[in-house]
Amino acid sequence: MSEKYKFRDPEGLYFVTCTIVHWIGLFTRKEFKHIIVDSLKYCQNLVENEITDEPEWYLYSSARDYAGKMGLLAVELLH
């Protein structure tokens, strides 16, 4: 690994991103597919998994729109 990718300051603040190389395997291999699907299911159960107390409190949830609050994306409400 190159020196430029090592974090040397234990007190430092770092921003790290990840890039998937040869990403097609992520969608074609069953073991990866299950990890992604399980992760999405986990995120859908915001209250049950103690991510938030109320679904509408979660910034990225459309439940905010149904609770009368403004979400991050435009949502067409179904009644």
Residue pairs with C-beta under 8 A, 6 or more apart in sequence:
7 14
20 26
25 32
26 32
26 33
26 36
27 33
42 49
43 49
43 51
46 52
46 55
46 58
46 61
47 53
47 54
47 55
51 58
52 58
55 61
55 63
55 67
56 63
56 64
56 66
56 67
56 69
58 64
59 72
60 72
61 71
62 71
62 73
62 75
64 70
64 71
65 71
65 75
65 77
66 77
